[in-house]
Amino acid sequence: MSLDSVTDDIREQARARAEEIRDEAEAEAEEIIAEAEADAESIRSERQDEVERQIDQERDQKLSSANLEAKQKRLATRRELLQQVRADVEDALTDLDSDTREELTRELLSAAATEFEDVDTAEVYGRAGDADLLESLAGEFDGFEYGGEIDCLGGVVVESDASRVRVDNTFDSVLEDVWEDSLREISADLFDEEQ
């Protein structure tokens, strides 16, 4: 074999080897590119899922916050309406006609008097506007006398120093008891709720 043919064989082998290396490099490059594209797609998908989760979380937080704010406003409105109803009842008690006021005050004084049966004297207190009525009603009970005014809607407070007994039968205390006992029912009626 001649030197030229050996050189040609070596060149041919080098070309074949170079072609083989180039094919391997291209296959490896294609594999790397495919892996990179798969990784990029996976990262893009993960980021998209993360963004969607974040959007869902923010939406849920805003919805929850809006629901809480709406609930607080409803409760505040309920409270205001209940306070207005209570104020209206107090106004109605203050504005009772004289016959009704006398009848109710007499009943409250009579109920209080049962606590003072063993006492020689007791003082009756009430609303300033009811002074004449209270003086008159106190005279109907032995040992009772008008003691002065207190801040209330009406009714009586009867007390005796001798027995250290004090009975609060004011419209205020009766209203408070009725209000507490009936608040759920009042609220249900006002806001059309099932009890």
C-alpha positions as CSV (number, residue, x, y, z in Angstrom):
1,M,0.0,0.0,0.0
2,S,1.2,3.3,-0.8
3,L,1.5,6.3,1.4
4,D,-1.2,8.1,-0.5
5,S,-3.6,5.3,0.0
6,V,-2.8,5.1,3.7
7,T,-3.3,8.8,4.0
8,D,-6.6,8.6,2.1
9,D,-7.7,5.7,4.4
10,I,-6.7,7.8,7.5
11,R,-8.6,10.8,6.1
12,E,-11.6,8.6,5.3
13,Q,-11.5,7.1,8.8
14,A,-11.1,10.6,10.3
15,R,-14.0,11.9,8.2
16,A,-16.1,8.9,9.2
17,R,-15.1,9.4,12.8
18,A,-15.8,13.2,12.6
19,E,-19.2,12.4,11.0
20,E,-19.9,9.9,13.8
21,I,-18.8,12.4,16.5
22,R,-21.0,15.1,14.7
23,D,-24.0,12.7,14.6
24,E,-23.4,11.8,18.3
25,A,-23.1,15.5,19.2
26,E,-26.2,16.4,17.3
27,A,-28.1,13.6,18.9
28,E,-26.8,14.6,22.3
29,A,-27.6,18.3,21.5
30,E,-31.1,17.3,20.5
31,E,-31.5,15.3,23.7
32,I,-30.2,18.2,25.8
33,I,-32.6,20.6,23.9
34,A,-35.5,18.1,24.4
35,E,-34.6,17.9,28.2
36,A,-34.3,21.6,28.4
37,E,-37.6,22.1,26.6
38,A,-39.2,19.5,28.9
39,D,-37.7,21.2,32.0
40,A,-38.9,24.6,30.7
41,E,-42.4,23.3,30.1
42,S,-42.4,21.7,33.6
43,I,-41.1,25.0,35.1
44,R,-43.7,27.0,33.1
45,S,-46.4,24.6,34.2
46,E,-45.3,24.7,37.9
47,R,-45.2,28.5,37.7
48,Q,-48.6,28.7,36.1
49,D,-50.0,26.3,38.8
50,E,-48.3,28.5,41.4
51,V,-49.8,31.7,39.9
52,E,-53.2,30.1,39.7
53,R,-52.9,28.9,43.3
54,Q,-51.9,32.4,44.4
55,I,-54.8,34.0,42.4
56,D,-57.2,31.5,44.0
57,Q,-55.8,32.2,47.4
58,E,-56.0,36.0,46.9
59,R,-59.5,35.6,45.6
60,D,-60.5,33.5,48.6
61,Q,-58.9,36.0,51.0
62,K,-60.7,38.9,49.4
63,L,-64.0,37.0,49.3
64,S,-63.6,36.0,52.9
65,S,-62.7,39.6,53.9
66,A,-65.7,40.9,51.9
67,N,-68.0,38.3,53.6
68,L,-66.6,39.3,57.1
69,E,-67.1,43.0,56.3
70,A,-70.7,42.4,55.1
71,K,-71.4,40.3,58.2
72,Q,-70.0,43.1,60.4
73,K,-72.2,45.7,58.6
74,R,-75.3,43.4,59.0
75,L,-74.5,43.0,62.8
76,A,-74.0,46.8,63.2
77,T,-77.3,47.5,61.4
78,R,-79.1,44.9,63.6
79,R,-77.6,46.5,66.7
80,E,-78.7,50.0,65.6
81,L,-82.2,48.8,64.8
82,L,-82.5,47.0,68.1
83,Q,-81.2,50.1,69.9
84,Q,-83.8,52.1,68.0
85,V,-86.6,49.7,69.0
86,R,-85.4,49.9,72.6
87,A,-85.4,53.7,72.4
88,D,-88.9,53.7,70.9
89,V,-90.1,51.5,73.8
90,E,-88.5,53.8,76.3
91,D,-90.2,56.8,74.6
92,A,-93.5,55.0,74.7
93,L,-93.1,54.3,78.4
94,T,-92.2,57.9,79.1
95,D,-95.2,59.1,77.2
96,L,-97.8,56.8,78.8
97,D,-101.2,58.4,79.3
98,S,-101.8,59.2,83.0
99,D,-104.4,56.5,83.6
100,T,-102.1,53.8,82.3
101,R,-99.1,55.2,84.2
102,E,-101.1,55.2,87.4
103,E,-102.3,51.7,86.9
104,L,-98.8,50.3,86.2
105,T,-97.2,52.3,89.0
106,R,-99.8,51.1,91.4
107,E,-99.2,47.4,90.4
108,L,-95.4,47.9,90.7
109,L,-95.7,49.5,94.1
110,S,-98.1,46.9,95.3
111,A,-95.7,44.1,94.2
112,A,-92.8,45.9,96.0
113,A,-94.9,46.3,99.2
114,T,-95.0,42.6,99.8
115,E,-91.3,42.8,100.6
116,F,-92.0,45.4,103.4
117,E,-94.8,43.8,105.4
118,D,-92.7,43.5,108.5
119,V,-91.3,47.1,108.2
120,D,-92.8,50.1,109.9
121,T,-91.6,52.7,107.3
122,A,-90.5,52.6,103.7
123,E,-89.7,55.3,101.2
124,V,-91.0,55.4,97.6
125,Y,-88.8,56.9,94.9
126,G,-89.7,57.5,91.3
127,R,-89.5,59.7,88.2
128,A,-89.7,63.4,88.9
129,G,-92.8,63.8,86.7
130,D,-94.6,61.2,88.8
131,A,-94.0,63.0,92.2
132,D,-97.7,63.8,92.8
133,L,-98.8,60.3,91.7
134,L,-96.2,58.7,94.0
135,E,-97.2,60.8,97.0
136,S,-100.8,59.7,96.4
137,L,-100.0,56.0,95.9
138,A,-97.6,55.9,98.9
139,G,-100.4,57.1,101.1
140,E,-102.4,54.0,100.2
141,F,-99.8,51.8,102.0
142,D,-99.2,51.9,105.8
143,G,-95.8,53.4,106.7
144,F,-95.0,54.3,103.0
145,E,-94.1,57.8,102.1
146,Y,-92.7,59.6,99.0
147,G,-88.9,59.8,99.3
148,G,-87.9,61.8,96.3
149,E,-87.0,61.4,92.7
150,I,-84.6,59.1,90.9
151,D,-83.6,58.9,87.2
152,C,-86.0,56.4,85.6
153,L,-88.7,56.0,83.0
154,G,-91.4,55.4,85.7
155,G,-92.4,52.9,88.3
156,V,-91.0,52.8,91.8
157,V,-88.0,52.0,94.0
158,V,-89.0,51.2,97.5
159,E,-86.5,51.0,100.3
160,S,-86.3,50.9,104.1
161,D,-83.4,51.7,106.3
162,A,-84.8,49.5,109.0
163,S,-84.6,46.3,107.0
164,R,-82.0,47.3,104.5
165,V,-84.3,46.1,101.7
166,R,-84.4,47.8,98.4
167,V,-86.8,46.8,95.6
168,D,-86.4,48.2,92.1
169,N,-89.7,48.0,90.3
170,T,-89.0,50.7,87.8
171,F,-90.1,50.6,84.2
172,D,-86.4,50.5,83.4
173,S,-85.8,47.3,85.4
174,V,-89.0,45.6,84.1
175,L,-88.0,46.6,80.5
176,E,-84.5,45.2,81.0
177,D,-85.9,41.9,82.2
178,V,-88.4,41.7,79.3
179,W,-85.8,42.8,76.8
180,E,-83.3,40.2,77.9
181,D,-86.0,37.5,77.9
182,S,-87.4,38.5,74.5
183,L,-84.3,39.7,72.6
184,R,-84.1,36.6,70.4
185,E,-87.8,36.8,69.6
186,I,-87.6,40.5,68.9
187,S,-84.6,40.0,66.7
188,A,-86.3,37.2,64.8
189,D,-89.4,39.3,64.2
190,L,-87.4,42.3,63.0
191,F,-85.2,40.3,60.7
192,D,-87.6,37.6,59.5
193,E,-85.6,34.7,60.9
194,E,-86.6,31.3,62.1
195,Q,-86.3,30.8,65.9
